[in-house]
Amino acid sequence: MKNLFLLTLIGIFMVSCNNSNTQKITELKYPTTKKVDTVTNYFGTDVQDPYRWLEDNMSEETAEWVGEQNKVTFDYLANIPYRNELKSRLEKLWNYEKIGSPFKEGDYTYFYKNNGLQNQYVLYRFKDDEEPEVFLDPNTFSEDGTTSLGGMSFSKDGSLVAYAISEGGSDWRKIIIMDALSKEIKEDTIIDVKFSGMSWKGNDGIYYSSYEKPKGSELSAKTDQHRLFYHKLGTKQTNDPIIFGDKNKRRYVGGGVTEDEKYLIISASVSTSGNELYYKDLSNPNSPIKPIILGFDNDTGVIAHKNGYFYMSTNVDAPNKRIVKVSVKNPSKENWVDVIPETKNVLNISTASNYIFAKYMVDAVSKVMQYNFEGKLIRNIELPGVGTAGGFSGKIDAETIYYSFTNYITPGSIYSFKPKTGESSLYKKPAIDFNSDDFESKQVFYTSKDGTKVPMIISYKKGTELNGENPTILYGYGGFNISLTPSFSIANAVWMEQGGVYAVPNLRGGGEYGKVWHKAGTKLQKQNVFDDFIAAAEYLISENYTSSEFLAIRGGSNGGLLVGATMTQRPELMKVALPAVGVLDMLRYHTFTAGAGWAYDYGTAEDNKDMFEYLKGYSPVHNVKEGVEYPATMVTTGDHDDRVVPAHSFKFAAELQAKQTGNNPTIIRIETNAGHGAGTPVSKTIEQYADIFGFTLYNMGYKELPSKSKIKG
């Protein structure tokens, strides 16, 4: 949106006013949003779309609207008396050293570190007992910290590295190739890359994926045919051959080389679930690309090649996944042999040190088991507590690997692990100004509308009185087979410090209980997700954690849809709604960027009449009604979001402002030079959370922070 956000945000850095000057909600005057007579006919039904003009992110008229909306929003936020106090506490708590798990490349050990408030993590390295040196500092990529590192791949010997950068949060990336030893840039930057990994073929070149650059706005135009390319070092990008995707249209294509560098593995999909799998013998330049499995009903991926066998993770005939092996000579499905059979718990896999690490989710909590490649159980790995373990990955010859452990009240720590002996020890624990012992986190199971039992983890300060008056954020997602597992958040820690309750239910549509749980929240069953979320809110109210006057609902992307649908279906249930970067226009989502790939979860309005009517029945943009008092709402989005384009949020905010009854504010906060969320600078993140928490508490009636007084103004 190069012209869209040239207008300066007014009021963003204003000092918070004192109580006597607090702006009254009734004084809010929204910009006038014009209506244009735009109509689309779906299966004989005309649907009005008066704000479609806001989809044009290149127009000056949209730019003016954005500037006017942001003026109203930031003027309003500036009058929240404790906004700066929240920001100061967030900055103080955020300001501690954060270190990622080490990993070995060539003769060097690398690790990411943030000194505290750096906008982006810095990549360091060291050799043997030498002092670490800065290898790559993304904070130098741009003055405002909005250019971030978007992925990295080393050649097998560690002498070369390819890294991607994202500018302004966009999914479009550039790839830079560098001599890892001398840090010298090798050649011209590879441009116009999207949704891509990077995988080396020896030291000769890399495989990467992208679409043709769209005509018009690259931030909103549809991208539909993904292709795998090979770039040979020393040649021009314009000469990069297409390896896969030029003949058969696929929305998502990725290629990766096995660790022994013998095979190229290609995954191809038409949506976010289900993939075809192919392989190519790299020892023979003229070898054909051959299929392992065709069709898009299941998800399968190669995790390793050993002794002429592919080892694969798959949910074919196993909704919770299993590990199989098959001879490269004849890899068709009928020849697959179980190595680790399916269990009642969902399986995720990593490999290291010639072992397989089976990471199970048991009611969204981690359990890790170590196997050899013959499927023999070596040991159950004892974790530091109840929460989420990540990592357990490394090269085949690694003697020591690392894993992380966290939960909602425990900051992430790094542990070293020796696979041969099972010895585990603390490697790095953060020195953070937060005492986990003062908080508790417990899992409950509640009943949804149709009788389904749904787990939820509720976290809060010990000693919290269950009197129905605790400010509570209910956060959810419920889609795309994504699992919400316990993890620590600095922002949520500040919320809980204020006496806030933080609750996360594991809704249908997610991956917590495998493919069956996921499919139960898709297409014509999507209402299950909203019902699960509503039931979670009702549980929190019935158990006196909170009440409707003190409940906020929050979610981003597909979770933004969740919030939008819930607040339009049950507006009386919550006091505050916080939809972030949401998919909010369900009739047109598939016409932007890569949105058509989400049809596995949603279906589209063009599929058939039943699907159209179902989508229209819950689409947030189409279900804002005149004469309804909606909760206080702050819609948030980014101007460079080219995954869920900001037009979704623009149109939803316009509908709310036009139809809201009562005094609850409905504002939209549009972050400039920001995308869907990944790579957002720490400074911007802190400002966002100060505004989100401030808006939430202010509209629950607090004139000062709850930690200072439980008395509402």
Buried (B, 14 or more C-beta within 10 A) or exposed (E): BEEBBEBEBBBBEBEBBEEEEBBEBEEBEBBEBEBEEEEEEBEEEEBEBBBBBBBBBBBEEBBEBBBBBBBBBBBBBBBBBBBBBBBEBBBEBBBBEBBBBBBBBBEBBBBBBBEEBBBBBBBBBBEEEEEBEEBBBBBEBBEEBBBBBBBBBBBBEBBBBBBBBBBBBBBBBBBBBBEBEEEEEBBEEBEBBBBBBBBBBEEEBBBBBBBEEBEEBBBBBBBBBBBBBBBEBEBEBEEBEEBBBEEEEBBBBBBBBBBEBBBBBBBBBBBBBBBBBBBBBBEEEEEEBEBBBEEBEBBBBBBBBBEEBBBBBBBBEBBBBBBBBBBBEEBEBEEBEEBBEBBEBBBBBBBBBBBBBBBBBEEBBBBBBBBEBEBEEBEEBEBBEBBBBBBBBBBEEBEBBBBBBBBBBBBBBBBBBBBEEEEBEEBBEBEBEBEBEEBBBEBBEBEBEEEBEBBBBBBBBEEBEEEBBBBBBBBBBBBBBBBBBBBBBBBBBBBBBBBBBBBBBBBBBBBBBBBEBBBBBBBEEBBBBBBBBBBBBBBBBEEEBBBBBBBBBBBBBBBBBBBBBBBBBBBEBBBBBBBBBBBBBBBBBBBBBBBBBBBBBBBBBBBEEEBBEBBBBBBBBBBBEEEBEBBBBBBBBBBBBBBBBBBBBBBBBBBBBBBBEEEBBBBBBBBBBBBBBEBBBBBBBBBBBBBBBBBBBBBBEBBBBBBEEEEBE
